[in-house]
């Protein structure tokens, strides 16, 4: 049987997962600096199936505007180069022997604004997940038996405070990511 502390703990865990998801999605959004996470979404045709790039190559950012992709299997260079080109990231990889250089083009003002809109959409998805957790927690609290109404009301206030704290964290993440994107 659930208890109020258990429900609140479960909802905190769920909200933490929503925050982690937002952070993960933000790491894949390109800002002015090169980040290996930019290529997390790239899937490569390898060994008869589509696999994430990080399973067939290592990705490093030795310079602020360049990513270096080093395939584990040297025979995969062409497939990886093709996958990066076709990933709709606006990148032009070039194979250089056993590695692939991926220079990051200068972002236009319009592209920066599009990325900021995308970040806001990702953040909204995170907020929606947090709101769903609050609603789920409220439903569980209302279904508790043998608990006074006052205890349930106090628990709902605690749950609301938890919700507000996480929403605020998402908004702080958005502000910092937006500043990072708009930085020229």
N, C-alpha and C positions, 0 to 999 in steps of 0.2 A: 504493500500500500504506500502511496506517495505521501510525503509530508510537505509542509510549506517550504522549509529550507531545501529539501530535495528538488522541488519544482523550480525554485529560484536558481539553484545551482545548475540545473539542466538548461534553463533558459540562458544563463550567462554563458554556458558552454556553446549553445547554439549561436548566440550573438558573436562570440569569439570567432566561430567558424565563418560567419558572414563577413566579419572584419578581415579575416585572413583572405577570403575570396576577393574582396575589394582590393586589398594590397597586391595580391597576385595579378589581378587584371590590370591594375595601374602599372605594374612593372613591365607589362608588355606594350604599354603606350609609349611611343617614341617622344623623347624630349630632345633637347639640344645635344645631349651627350650620348655616346654609344653605350649600350648595355646589352650583355649577352641575352637577357630576358626578352629582348626585342624579337628574337627568332624562336621563342618558345612555341609559338603557334604553327611553325613550319613543320609539315609532315613530308617525309621522304619515301619514295618508292624504293624499298630495299628488301631483298630476299623474298619477293612475292607478296609483300603487304605494305601498307602505309604505316610508317613508324615515326614517332617524334624525332626531330633533328638531334636532340641531345642524347639519343640512344645510338646514333651512328657517327657522331662527331663531337669534338669539344669546341666551345665557342669562347673566344677571349676578346677583350676590348683593350688592346695595347695603347691606343691613341684615342683622344676624345671623339674623333669622327670616323673611326675605322673599326670594323669587327673582323676578326680572323677566325675562319672555320677550318678546323683540322680533322678530316675524316679518320676514323679508326681503321677503316679498310680503304686503301688507296684506290681501289676500283670503283668507289662510290663518288668520286669527285664530280663527275658529270651529272649524276642523278641529284646530288645535293645542290649543285649550282642551279640546275633547272628548277628544283623545288623552291629555292629562295626567290628566283625570278618570278615564278608563277604564284607566289603567296600573296600577291596584291599589297605589298608593303612599300612599293615604289623604290625598290632597291635594285641595283645592277651589280651582281656579284661577278668577279672575274677569277678564274682558276689560274693559279701561279704554281705550277709544279704539283706538289703534294698538298697544297692548302688553297683556300679560297679567300680572297680579299673582298670585303663588302664595305665600300665607302658609303658614308651617309651623306646624302645631298643636303645642302643648306635648305632649311624650311622657309617657305614663304609665309607672309602674314596670314593669308587665307588658310593655309594648311594648319598653322598654329591654332587658328580659331576653330577649325573643324575638329582638331584633336581635343581642344578644351570642351567642345560640345559632347564629344565621345566620352570624355572623362566624367562629365556631369551625368550622362546616361548610365555609365557604370556605377557611379555613386548612388544614383536613384535606385538601381537594382539592389544594391547593398542595403539601402534604407528600407526598401520594401521587405527584404528578407528579415530585417530586424523587427519591423512592425508585425510581420507574420509570427515571429517568435513571441512577441508581447501578447498577441491575440491568443496564441496557443497556450501560453502560460496562464492567462486570465481564465480560459475555458477550463483548464485543469484545476485551478484554484476554486472555481465555482462548483466543481464536481466533488470536491473533498467532503467527506462525511465526518461528523463528530468534531467539527471545528467551528468555533464561534464566528458570527458574522463580522465582529470587530477584527478578529485575527485575519480573516480573509481580506477585509478592507485595508488593513495595514500592509499585508503582503502585496496587494494590488498597487499600493503607493510605492512600495519598494521596487516592484516590477516596472512601474512607470519611470522611476528614477533611473533604473538600469537602462531602460530603453532610451531615455533622454541622453544619458552619458554616451551610449554607443552612437547615437545619431550625431552628437557633437564631435565624436572622434572621426566619423566619416567626413563631416564638413571640414575638419582641420586637414585631413588627408587631401581633400579636393583642393583646398587653398594652396597647399604646398606643391601639389602636382601641377596646378594651373600656373603658379609662379615659375616652376621649372620649365614648363612648355613655352611660356611667353618670353622667357629670358633669351635675349639674342646674343 
